[in-house]
Amino acid sequence: MHFRTASPAPRTYSRWASLVVLCAGTLMTILDGNIVTVAMPAIQSDLGFSGPGLAWVVNAYLIPFGGLLLLVGRLGDLVGRKRMFVAGLAVFTAASVLCGVATSQGMLVAARALQGVGGAMTSAVVLGMLVALFPEPREQARAIAVFSAVGAAGGALGTFLGGALTQAIGWHWIFLINLPIGVVALVAALRILAPDQGFGLGKGADYPGAALVTGALMLTVYAIVGAGDRALGTTLTLAAVSLALFTGFTVRQAWASRPLLRLRLFRSRALTGANSVQILMIAGMYGFQFIGALYLQRVLGYSELLTGTAFLPAPIAIGVLMLSLSARTIARFGPYRVLLAGLVLITAGMALLSRAPADGTYLADVLPPLLLLAAGFAASMPAVTGLAMSGAREEDAGLASGLFNTTQVVGGSLGLAVLTTLAASRTERLLGEGRGLVAATADGYRLAFTVGTGITATALMLAAMLLRPARVSSSAVTEEETPGAGRQSRAKASL
């Protein structure tokens, strides 16, 4: 992977200190995305949310977060990624305080939406900053392994911290804990991160295109996260409108003199293939994290704190494997082979979970697949991240970073919506047939894990077909596209 840099690279200690700052900002947003899950019953009881209303504590965050990632990633390329990252930290930290002091449903939902905006601003540019800091392949693999370990561990730790804080001192503190973390990260970012000027708004300030893609992404996330609470026809209508907006955006970018997103970026098989694989991989993993927590609570009878504790082996295993083995393994065998091996482990773990019985035990039925999933994710995530970012040039690194984070959100939302809906439908049907509550609930979760197994197996097959090294290298983008090129040159380009 080679990226052009406008200035000499910072000294080594500055680069690794910068990585710590980027990881801290990422950890805060990832923790927040997962920490809310275990606290939902307490929030509902305290603020009086209805069942459908409670979903907006999550949806209000996901919709702006997923919808803005692509736009703010591109804006980071244009106005400077450090500026975007620092501004995102400030917005996210302030919104977290508002969430923590919320005394009404409306205040909490509005503050969560503002959190989503800040989270998107922070997350969208991180990978672009990382690959610019570490252009040398071996160091870049190490940096991506550290970054991925922090992200994966943060997701699992969020479940533990959510249970511990909610049970010990109340749900408000799952948000207020972000204040000291955010202030420290903000000060460190201002002092440590190297300034960058960006390429200028004139290089890609396509405001109509920005409106189209942001609306399309927000509508897509909204359609997915609320699919279980509305009629199928309404969901299909939302999907059709979203598709129309995406189509309009694509046409706009093909002919605009200064496009927000140069479509030649998608000619990179590494970028498009890795993002496609990630959608399916994250769909399965995110569905497991949510439904696995429900299985422990509703089937095995675990408390919030015990549920969070039960997930702790996952971040520990992920952290150890990523930091000690991931970069060296990728350097020796290549990201393609490591990704395939990781997806095999993930699929095997999901398959084991699909057999989890109503009278199961943690040691026999949860811990073994949990460790398989952790090992698979530790292998897969750095590999797929490196492949996705390898297809982007320096001027598009922020956009590629935003795209990569967008596919994570879409994949997670899609997996959660599909698997939870299937589980609930199976459980309701069995209850109607006279089955006991625990047995019917366990059967619904088994169906969800079975479908999750199919999703991750599909990701494995897709990776094997699209990301084979010979194919990836032959499809690398080598052409330069001059901003402001006329319509004739664009018509000749193969998009």
C-alpha positions in Angstrom: 0.0 0.0 0.0 1.5 3.3 -1.0 0.1 6.8 -0.3 1.6 10.1 -1.4 2.2 12.5 1.4 2.4 16.3 1.0 5.0 16.7 3.7 7.6 14.5 5.5 6.2 12.0 7.9 6.3 12.9 11.6 8.9 11.4 13.8 8.3 7.9 15.0 7.3 8.7 18.5 4.9 11.4 17.3 3.2 9.0 14.9 2.6 6.3 17.6 1.4 9.0 20.1 -1.0 10.2 17.4 -2.2 6.6 17.0 -3.0 6.5 20.7 -5.1 9.7 20.4 -7.0 8.3 17.4 -7.7 5.1 19.3 -8.9 7.0 22.3 -11.4 9.0 20.2 -12.5 5.8 18.4 -12.9 3.9 21.7 -15.2 6.5 23.1 -17.6 6.4 20.1 -17.5 2.6 20.0 -18.1 2.2 23.7 -21.1 4.5 23.4 -22.6 2.5 20.6 -22.7 -0.7 22.7 -22.9 0.6 26.3 -26.5 1.6 25.8 -27.8 -1.9 25.0 -27.7 -3.3 28.6 -29.0 -0.1 30.1 -32.2 0.0 27.9 -34.6 -1.5 30.5 -33.4 1.0 33.2 -33.8 3.9 30.7 -37.3 2.7 29.8 -38.3 2.5 33.4 -36.9 5.9 34.4 -38.1 8.0 31.5 -41.3 6.0 30.7 -40.5 5.1 27.1 -42.9 2.8 25.3 -41.5 -0.3 23.5 -41.4 1.4 20.1 -40.2 4.7 21.6 -37.3 3.0 23.4 -35.9 2.0 20.0 -35.2 5.6 19.3 -32.6 5.8 22.0 -30.6 3.7 19.6 -32.0 4.8 16.2 -31.5 8.5 16.9 -27.8 7.8 17.2 -27.5 5.4 14.3 -29.3 7.4 11.6 -27.1 10.6 11.7 -24.0 8.5 12.4 -24.5 6.2 9.4 -25.9 8.9 7.2 -23.1 11.5 7.6 -20.0 9.2 7.6 -19.4 9.4 3.8 -20.0 13.2 3.7 -17.8 14.1 6.6 -15.1 11.7 5.5 -14.9 13.6 2.2 -15.1 16.9 3.9 -12.2 15.8 6.1 -10.1 15.3 2.9 -11.0 18.8 1.8 -10.9 21.0 5.0 -8.4 18.9 7.0 -8.8 15.6 8.9 -7.5 16.9 12.2 -10.0 19.7 12.1 -12.8 17.3 11.5 -11.6 14.8 14.2 -11.2 17.5 16.9 -14.6 19.1 16.0 -16.2 15.7 16.2 -14.7 15.0 19.7 -16.0 18.3 21.0 -19.5 17.7 19.6 -19.6 14.1 20.9 -18.4 15.0 24.4 -20.9 17.9 24.7 -23.7 15.7 23.5 -22.7 12.9 26.0 -23.1 15.4 28.8 -26.6 16.3 27.5 -27.5 12.6 27.4 -26.3 12.1 31.0 -28.4 15.0 32.4 -31.5 14.2 30.3 -34.7 14.2 32.3 -37.2 13.6 29.4 -37.6 11.3 26.4 -37.3 14.2 23.9 -34.1 15.6 25.5 -32.4 12.2 25.5 -33.4 11.4 21.9 -32.2 14.8 20.7 -28.9 14.5 22.5 -28.4 11.0 21.1 -28.9 12.4 17.6 -26.2 15.1 18.3 -24.0 12.3 19.6 -24.4 10.6 16.2 -23.3 13.7 14.4 -20.2 14.0 16.6 -19.4 10.3 16.3 -19.6 10.4 12.5 -17.2 13.4 12.4 -14.7 11.6 14.6 -14.9 8.1 13.1 -15.1 9.0 9.4 -11.5 10.4 9.1 -9.6 8.1 11.5 -8.5 5.5 9.0 -7.5 8.2 6.5 -5.3 9.7 9.2 -3.9 6.4 10.1 -2.8 5.3 6.6 -1.2 8.8 6.1 0.7 8.4 9.4 1.9 4.9 8.5 2.5 4.6 4.7 5.0 1.8 5.1 3.2 -1.6 4.7 4.6 -3.4 7.7 4.1 -0.5 10.1 0.7 0.2 8.7 -0.3 -3.4 9.4 0.8 -3.0 13.0 -1.0 0.3 13.4 -4.2 -1.2 11.9 -3.9 -4.2 14.2 -3.7 -1.8 17.2 -6.6 0.3 16.0 -8.8 -2.8 15.2 -8.0 -4.3 18.7 -9.1 -1.1 20.4 -12.3 -1.0 18.3 -13.2 -4.7 18.8 -12.4 -4.6 22.5 -14.4 -1.4 22.9 -17.4 -3.1 21.5 -17.3 -5.9 23.9 -16.3 -3.8 26.9 -19.3 -1.6 26.2 -21.6 -4.4 27.2 -19.6 -5.0 30.5 -19.4 -1.3 31.4 -23.1 -0.7 30.5 -24.1 -3.5 33.0 -21.7 -2.4 35.7 -22.4 1.3 35.6 -26.2 0.9 35.3 -26.3 -1.6 38.2 -23.9 0.3 40.5 -24.7 4.0 40.0 -27.4 4.4 37.3 -27.8 4.7 33.6 -26.9 8.4 33.4 -23.3 7.5 34.0 -23.0 5.4 30.9 -23.0 8.8 29.1 -21.3 11.0 31.7 -18.2 8.8 31.7 -17.5 10.2 28.2 -16.8 13.7 29.7 -13.3 13.0 31.2 -12.4 10.7 28.3 -13.5 13.3 25.8 -11.7 16.2 27.4 -8.4 14.3 27.7 -8.7 13.1 24.1 -9.5 16.6 22.9 -6.6 18.2 24.6 -4.2 15.4 23.4 -5.5 15.7 19.8 -4.9 19.5 19.7 -1.3 19.0 21.1 -0.2 15.8 19.4 -1.9 15.4 16.0 0.0 17.1 13.1 -2.0 19.9 11.4 -3.2 19.3 7.9 -4.7 21.8 5.5 -6.7 19.5 3.3 -7.1 19.8 -0.4 -9.5 22.7 -0.3 -13.3 22.8 -0.8 -12.8 23.7 -4.4 -11.6 20.1 -5.0 -14.9 18.5 -4.4 -17.6 20.8 -2.9 -20.5 19.2 -4.6 -23.4 20.3 -2.3 -26.3 18.8 -4.3 -24.4 15.5 -4.4 -23.8 15.8 -0.7 -27.5 16.3 0.0 -28.4 13.3 -2.1 -26.0 10.8 -0.6 -26.6 12.0 3.0 -30.4 11.7 2.5 -30.0 8.3 0.9 -27.8 6.9 3.7 -30.0 8.3 6.5 -33.1 6.9 4.9 -31.4 3.5 4.4 -30.4 3.3 8.1 -33.8 4.4 9.1 -35.5 1.8 6.9 -33.3 -0.9 8.3 -33.4 -0.1 12.1 -37.2 0.4 12.1 -38.1 -2.5 9.8 -39.4 -4.7 12.6 -41.9 -2.0 13.9 -43.6 -1.1 10.6 -45.5 -2.7 7.8 -43.5 -4.4 5.0 -44.9 -2.1 2.4 -43.7 1.0 4.2 -40.2 -0.5 4.5 -40.1 -1.3 0.8 -41.3 2.2 -0.1 -38.5 3.7 2.1 -36.0 1.4 0.4 -37.3 2.4 -3.1 -36.9 6.1 -2.2 -33.4 5.5 -0.9 -32.4 3.6 -4.0 -33.7 6.5 -6.1 -31.6 9.0 -4.1 -28.5 6.8 -4.5 -29.2 6.6 -8.3 -29.5 10.3 -8.5 -26.3 10.7 -6.6 -24.4 8.3 -8.9 -25.6 10.2 -12.0 -24.6 13.5 -10.4 -21.1 12.2 -9.6 -20.6 10.8 -13.0 -21.1 14.2 -14.7 -20.3 16.8 -12.0 -17.2 19.0 -12.7 -16.2 18.8 -9.1 -17.7 15.6 -7.7 -17.9 14.9 -4.0 -17.0 11.2 -4.7 -15.0 10.2 -7.8 -16.6 7.0 -9.0 -13.3 5.6 -10.2 -12.6 4.9 -6.5 -15.0 1.9 -6.8 -13.0 0.4 -9.6 -10.6 -0.9 -7.0 -11.6 -4.5 -6.4 -9.8 -4.3 -3.0 -12.0 -1.4 -1.8 -15.3 -2.6 -3.1 -14.7 -6.3 -2.3 -13.5 -5.6 1.3 -16.5 -3.3 2.0 -18.9 -5.9 0.6 -17.4 -8.6 2.8 -17.4 -6.3 5.8 -21.2 -5.6 5.5 -21.9 -9.4 5.9 -19.2 -10.1 8.5 -20.4 -7.2 10.7 -24.0 -8.2 10.2 -23.3 -11.6 11.7 -21.0 -10.4 14.5 -23.3 -7.5 15.6 -26.3 -9.8 15.6 -24.4 -12.2 17.8 -23.4 -9.5 20.3 -27.0 -8.4 20.7 -28.7 -11.7 20.6 -26.0 -13.4 22.7 -26.6 -10.9 25.5 -30.3 -11.6 25.3 -29.7 -15.4 25.4 -27.7 -15.0 28.6 -30.3 -12.8 30.2 -33.6 -14.3 29.0 -32.7 -17.9 28.7 -29.9 -18.5 31.2 -31.2 -15.9 33.6 -28.0 -13.7 33.9 -28.1 -10.2 35.4 -26.8 -7.2 33.5 -23.5 -7.2 35.3 -23.1 -11.0 34.9 -23.9 -10.7 31.2 -21.3 -8.1 30.7 -18.7 -10.2 32.7 -19.5 -13.2 30.5 -18.5 -11.3 27.4 -15.1 -10.2 28.8 -13.1 -13.1 27.4 -13.9 -11.8 23.9 -12.1 -8.4 24.2 -9.2 -10.0 26.1 -8.7 -12.6 23.4 -9.2 -10.1 20.6 -6.7 -7.7 22.2 -4.0 -10.4 22.8 -4.3 -11.9 19.3 -4.4 -8.6 17.4 -1.5 -7.1 19.2 0.7 -10.1 19.3 -0.1 -12.0 16.1 -2.2 -10.1 13.7 0.4 -7.8 12.0 3.0 -10.6 11.8 0.5 -13.1 10.5 -0.7 -10.7 7.8 2.9 -9.8 6.9 3.8 -13.5 6.5 0.7 -14.9 4.8 -1.0 -11.8 3.3 -4.3 -10.2 4.2 -6.3 -12.5 1.9 -5.4 -15.8 3.6 -5.7 -14.3 7.0 -9.2 -12.9 6.2 -10.4 -16.3 4.9 -9.1 -18.1 8.0 -10.8 -15.6 10.2 -14.1 -15.9 8.4 -13.9 -19.7 8.8 -13.5 -19.3 12.5 -16.4 -16.8 12.7 -18.7 -19.1 10.7 -17.7 -22.1 13.0 -18.5 -20.0 16.1 -21.9 -19.0 14.7 -22.7 -22.6 13.8 -22.0 -23.7 17.4 -24.2 -21.0 18.8 -27.1 -22.2 16.5 -27.2 -25.3 18.7 -27.5 -23.5 22.1 -30.3 -25.2 24.1 -32.8 -23.7 26.5 -31.0 -25.6 29.4 -27.5 -24.6 28.2 -24.6 -23.6 30.3 -22.1 -20.8 29.8 -19.0 -23.0 29.8 -20.4 -25.6 27.4 -22.6 -23.6 25.1 -21.4 -19.9 25.1 -17.7 -19.7 26.0 -16.4 -22.0 23.2 -18.2 -20.2 20.3 -17.4 -16.9 21.9 -13.7 -17.6 21.8 -13.9 -18.9 18.2 -15.7 -15.7 17.2 -13.1 -13.6 19.0 -10.2 -15.4 17.3 -11.9 -15.0 13.9 -12.6 -11.4 14.4 -9.1 -10.7 15.5 -7.8 -12.2 12.3 -10.5 -10.8 9.9 -10.8 -7.2 11.0 -7.2 -5.9 10.5 -7.1 -7.9 7.2 -10.3 -6.5 5.7 -9.4 -3.0 7.0 -6.0 -3.1 5.2 -7.6 -4.4 2.0 -10.2 -1.7 2.0 -7.8 1.2 2.6 -5.2 -0.2 0.1 -7.5 0.9 -2.8 -7.5 4.6 -1.9 -5.1 7.3 -2.8 -4.0 10.0 -0.3 -6.5 12.5 -1.6 -9.3 10.0 -1.1 -8.2 8.4 2.2 -10.8 10.3 4.3 -13.5 9.3 1.9 -12.4 5.7 1.9 -12.3 5.8 5.7 -15.9 7.2 5.8 -17.1 4.6 3.3 -15.5 1.8 5.4 -17.2 3.0 8.6 -20.5 3.5 6.7 -20.5 -0.2 5.6 -19.9 -1.1 9.3 -23.0 0.8 10.4 -25.1 -0.6 7.5 -23.9 -4.1 8.2 -24.5 -3.9 11.9 -28.0 -2.3 11.5 -29.0 -4.8 8.8 -27.8 -7.8 10.9 -29.5 -6.6 14.0 -32.8 -5.9 12.2 -32.9 -9.2 10.3 -31.8 -11.5 13.1 -33.9 -9.9 15.9 -37.0 -9.9 13.7 -36.5 -13.6 12.8 -36.0 -14.5 16.4 -39.0 -12.6 17.6 -41.2 -14.1 14.9 -40.2 -17.6 15.7 -40.7 -17.1 19.4 -44.2 -15.6 19.0 -45.2 -18.5 16.7 -44.0 -21.1 19.2 -45.7 -19.3 22.1 -48.9 -19.4 20.1 -48.5 -23.1 19.8 -48.2 -23.6 23.5 -44.5 -23.8 24.0 -43.0 -22.4 27.3 -41.5 -18.9 27.3 -37.8 -19.9 27.8 -38.0 -22.8 25.3 -39.7 -20.6 22.7 -37.2 -17.8 23.3 -34.2 -20.1 23.0 -35.6 -21.6 19.7 -36.0 -18.1 18.3 -32.4 -17.3 19.1 -31.2 -20.6 17.5 -32.9 -19.6 14.3 -31.2 -16.2 14.4 -27.8 -17.8 14.9 -28.5 -20.3 12.1 -29.2 -17.4 9.7 -26.1 -15.6 11.1 -24.1 -18.6 10.1 -25.3 -18.4 6.6 -24.5 -14.7 6.5 -20.9 -15.2 7.6 -20.5 -18.2 5.2 -21.6 -15.9 2.4 -19.0 -13.4 3.5 -16.4 -16.1 3.3 -17.4 -17.1 -0.2 -17.5 -13.5 -1.4 -14.0 -12.8 0.0 -12.7 -15.9 -1.7 -14.1 -14.8 -5.1 -13.4 -11.0 -5.0 -10.2 -10.5 -3.0 -7.9 -13.1 -4.4 -4.5 -11.4 -4.7 -4.1 -11.8 -8.5 -7.5 -10.3 -9.1 -7.1 -7.5 -6.6 -3.7 -6.4 -8.1 -5.0 -6.5 -11.6 -7.9 -4.1 -10.8 -5.8 -1.5 -8.9 -6.6 2.1 -9.8 -3.7 3.6 -11.6 -5.2 6.5 -13.6 -5.3 10.1 -12.4 -8.5 11.9 -12.7 -8.2 15.7 -12.9 -10.7 17.6 -10.9 -12.9 19.6 -13.2 -12.5 17.4 -16.2 -15.1 17.9 -18.9 -18.0 15.7 -19.8 -16.3 14.1 -22.8 -13.5 12.7 -20.7 -15.9 11.3 -18.2 -18.0 9.7 -20.8 -15.0 7.8 -22.0 -14.1 6.6 -18.5 -15.3 3.1 -17.6 -17.0 3.5 -14.2 
